[in-house]
């Protein structure tokens, strides 16, 4: 596929994925406000995702290649699936207890820099242009957390730990699995395989959640199903497809991963609409402007490099 076409398609799919990912933050916050235990919110999403991904794979014999790949390197599949899905989503769900949905979505944008910093693991240089604009985006993320009375450092500090784990785990697991599969599986097949191999993690977390909080409520189960549908299926497939389109170019890959910053804007709007979240203060609005400006400049910078 021509680099120009792949770049634009990757950007479009990345932004669309960020819209569907935004429902994760809004629904997780909704479940937390309703008294739902964070462990169930995380585990149920993937327990629902697995059967949702199965039907399309049963058509055309597309399930067998997945198990062929699993037999090729079962330990690698188990490890990087647990990292990419388990150590990504469980900590991110835990963070939903520390503030409005847009607060967690904003802090999650640390993953933009995380994705760039992981580039040397594949023998490539860190794309300097992208890391500069990623820093601008993160400056906006910081401002978005400033309230009229200042920054709540205790809440921000408590939430930062699990978000940092999630921010590095997601791109690391995604890229490791792309390298392992070498294009032999489609996006749908790879996501199904990773979901299946992360199942032990979710079953253990379910047992823990049952011990800690009992069974989940009906409302939590229903909302977790929506997260599975919007984020676990739609957003994940869109984002993984976007990264696959540009996987051979470190700068374009960093650019596609930077589209996740759109989650902040979408989450803010959805949170205001459905959860009546408090509006950001003046510093918060300045942060939104920086995030959008950082995304645009990031795109223009990569475009000059690749002729987009």
C-alpha positions in Angstrom: 0.0 0.0 0.0 1.3 3.5 -0.9 2.7 5.3 2.1 0.5 8.4 1.5 -2.7 6.3 1.4 -1.7 4.2 4.4 -0.8 7.3 6.4 -4.2 9.0 5.8 -6.1 5.8 6.4 -4.2 5.2 9.6 -5.0 8.7 10.9 -8.7 8.4 10.1 -9.0 4.9 11.7 -7.0 6.1 14.7 -9.4 9.1 15.3 -12.5 6.9 14.9 -11.0 4.5 17.3 -10.4 7.3 19.8 -14.2 8.1 19.7 -15.2 4.6 20.6 -12.4 4.4 23.2 -14.0 7.4 24.9 -16.9 5.3 25.9 -14.5 3.3 28.1 -13.8 6.2 30.3 -17.4 7.4 30.5 -18.9 4.0 31.2 -16.1 3.0 33.7 -16.8 6.3 35.6 -20.5 5.6 35.4 -20.0 2.1 36.9 -17.8 3.5 39.6 -20.4 6.2 40.5 -23.0 3.4 40.7 -20.9 1.5 43.2 -19.5 -1.1 40.9 -16.2 -2.7 41.8 -13.4 -1.8 39.4 -12.2 -5.4 39.1 -15.6 -6.5 37.7 -15.7 -3.6 35.4 -12.3 -4.6 33.9 -12.8 -8.4 33.8 -16.4 -8.3 32.4 -15.3 -6.2 29.5 -12.9 -8.9 28.2 -15.2 -11.8 29.2 -17.8 -10.3 27.0 -15.4 -9.3 24.2 -14.2 -12.9 23.6 -17.6 -14.3 22.4 -18.3 -11.1 20.5 -15.2 -11.7 18.4 -15.8 -15.4 17.8 -18.7 -15.4 15.2 -16.9 -13.7 12.3 -13.9 -16.0 12.8 -16.1 -19.1 12.4 -16.9 -18.1 8.9 -14.3 -19.0 6.2 -12.1 -21.1 8.5 -10.4 -18.0 10.0 -10.2 -19.5 13.5 -7.7 -22.3 12.7 -4.8 -20.0 11.8 -5.1 -18.3 15.2 -4.6 -21.6 17.0 -1.7 -22.5 14.6 0.0 -19.2 15.7 -0.7 -20.0 19.4 1.0 -23.4 19.1 4.0 -21.7 17.4 4.8 -19.6 20.5 2.3 -20.1 23.4 4.5 -18.5 26.0 5.0 -15.3 24.0 1.3 -15.1 23.3 0.4 -15.6 27.0 3.0 -13.0 28.1 2.3 -10.2 25.7 -1.4 -10.6 25.7 -1.5 -10.3 29.4 0.7 -7.2 29.2 -1.1 -5.6 26.2 -4.6 -6.3 27.6 -4.4 -7.2 31.2 -1.8 -4.8 32.5 -3.3 -2.1 30.3 -7.0 -2.3 31.1 -7.1 -3.3 34.8 -5.0 -0.4 36.0 -6.9 2.0 33.7 -10.2 0.9 35.2 -8.9 1.3 38.7 -8.0 4.9 37.9 -11.7 5.7 37.1 -12.2 6.0 40.9 -10.1 9.2 41.0 -12.1 11.7 39.2 -14.3 12.7 36.2 -14.1 10.6 33.1 -12.2 13.3 31.2 -9.6 13.4 34.0 -8.6 9.8 33.5 -8.8 10.2 29.7 -6.5 13.2 29.9 -3.9 11.4 32.2 -4.0 8.4 29.9 -2.4 10.4 27.1 0.9 9.6 28.7 0.7 6.6 26.4 1.6 9.0 23.5 5.1 9.5 24.9 5.3 5.9 26.1 4.8 4.7 22.5 7.5 7.0 21.2 10.0 6.0 24.0 9.5 2.3 23.2 10.7 2.8 19.6 14.4 1.9 20.4 13.3 -1.6 21.5 12.9 -2.3 17.7 16.3 -0.9 16.7 14.9 2.4 15.5 15.6 6.0 16.5 13.1 7.9 18.6 11.2 10.2 16.1 12.2 13.6 17.5 9.5 15.6 15.7 6.8 13.4 17.2 8.2 13.5 20.7 8.3 17.3 20.6 4.6 17.6 19.8 3.7 14.7 22.1 5.2 16.9 24.8 2.9 19.8 23.8 0.0 17.4 24.0 1.0 16.3 27.5 1.4 19.9 28.6 -2.3 20.3 27.5 -3.1 17.2 29.4 -1.6 18.7 32.6 -3.5 22.0 32.2 -6.7 20.1 31.7 -6.3 18.7 35.2 -6.0 22.2 36.8 -9.2 23.0 38.7 -10.4 26.5 39.8 -8.9 25.8 43.2 -5.7 24.4 41.8 -4.5 20.8 41.1 -5.5 18.1 43.5 -2.0 16.6 43.8 -3.1 13.8 46.1 -5.7 12.5 43.6 -3.4 13.1 40.6 -0.5 11.3 42.3 -2.7 8.3 43.4 -4.0 7.9 39.9 -0.7 8.3 38.1 0.7 4.9 39.2 -1.9 2.7 37.5 -2.2 5.0 34.5 1.6 4.8 33.9 1.5 1.0 34.0 -1.4 1.1 31.5 0.2 3.7 29.3 3.4 1.6 28.7 1.7 -1.8 28.6 -0.7 -1.1 25.8 1.7 -0.1 23.1 4.3 -2.6 24.3 1.9 -5.5 24.1 0.5 -4.4 20.8 3.9 -4.0 19.1 5.3 -7.2 20.5 2.4 -9.1 19.1 2.6 -7.5 15.7 6.3 -8.5 15.6 5.5 -12.0 16.7 2.7 -12.5 14.1 4.7 -10.9 11.2 1.4 -10.2 9.3 0.3 -13.8 9.3 -2.9 -12.9 11.1 -5.6 -10.3 10.4 -6.4 -7.7 13.0 -9.5 -9.5 14.0 -7.6 -12.8 14.4 -4.8 -11.2 16.4 -7.2 -9.4 18.8 -9.1 -12.6 19.3 -5.9 -14.5 20.1 -4.8 -11.8 22.5 -8.2 -11.8 24.2 -8.1 -15.5 24.5 -4.6 -15.6 25.9 -5.4 -12.9 28.5 -8.3 -14.9 29.8 -6.4 -16.5 32.7 -5.7 -12.9 34.0 -9.3 -12.0 33.8 -10.5 -15.2 35.5 -8.1 -14.6 38.4 -9.3 -11.0 38.6 -12.9 -12.2 38.6 -12.2 -14.5 41.5 -10.5 -11.6 43.4 -13.5 -9.3 42.7 -16.0 -11.9 43.8 -14.1 -12.3 47.1 -13.8 -8.5 47.5 -17.2 -7.3 46.4 -19.5 -10.2 45.6 -21.4 -10.4 42.3 -21.7 -7.4 40.0 -25.0 -5.7 39.7 -27.2 -5.9 36.6 -26.4 -2.3 35.7 -22.7 -3.0 35.9 -23.0 -6.1 33.7 -25.0 -4.2 31.1 -22.5 -1.3 31.0 -19.6 -3.6 30.9 -21.1 -5.2 27.8 -21.4 -1.8 26.1 -17.7 -1.2 26.9 -16.9 -4.6 25.4 -18.8 -3.7 22.2 -17.6 -0.2 21.7 -14.1 -0.4 23.0 -13.2 -4.1 23.1 -14.4 -4.8 19.6 -15.0 -1.6 17.6 -12.2 0.7 18.9 -9.6 -2.0 19.4 -10.0 -3.4 15.9 -9.9 0.1 14.4 -6.8 1.1 16.3 -4.9 -2.2 15.7 -5.7 -1.9 12.0 -4.5 1.7 12.0 -1.2 0.7 13.6 -0.8 -2.3 11.2 -1.1 0.0 8.2 2.0 2.0 9.3 3.8 -0.6 11.4 7.0 -0.3 9.2 7.4 3.4 9.8 8.3 4.6 13.4 7.2 8.2 12.7 3.9 7.3 11.2 3.3 4.8 14.0 3.9 7.4 16.6 1.5 9.7 14.7 -1.2 7.1 14.7 -0.8 6.4 18.4 -1.0 10.2 19.0 -4.5 10.2 17.7 -5.5 8.7 21.0 -5.4 12.2 22.4 -8.8 12.7 20.7 -10.2 10.5 23.5 -9.9 13.6 25.8 -12.1 15.7 23.6 -14.6 13.0 23.0 -14.7 11.9 26.7 -15.2 15.5 27.8 -18.2 15.9 25.5 -19.7 12.5 26.4 -19.1 13.0 30.1 -20.8 16.4 30.0 -23.7 14.9 28.1 -24.3 11.6 30.1 -22.7 12.1 33.5 -23.0 15.9 33.9 -19.3 16.1 34.7 -18.0 19.5 35.9 -16.6 21.7 33.2 -12.8 22.4 33.1 -11.7 25.8 34.3 -9.8 28.4 32.2 -6.6 26.4 32.5 -8.5 23.3 31.4 -9.8 24.9 28.2 -6.2 26.1 27.5 -5.2 22.5 27.8 -7.8 21.4 25.3 -6.4 24.0 22.8 -2.9 22.7 23.4 -4.0 19.1 22.8 -5.7 20.0 19.5 -2.8 22.2 18.4 -0.3 19.4 19.3 -2.3 16.9 17.2 -2.4 19.2 14.2 1.3 20.2 14.4 2.2 16.5 14.9 0.3 15.7 11.7 1.9 18.5 9.7 5.3 17.6 10.9 4.9 13.9 9.8 3.3 15.1 6.6 6.4 17.2 5.6 8.6 14.2 6.3 6.5 11.7 4.2 4.9 14.0 1.7 1.4 13.5 3.0 
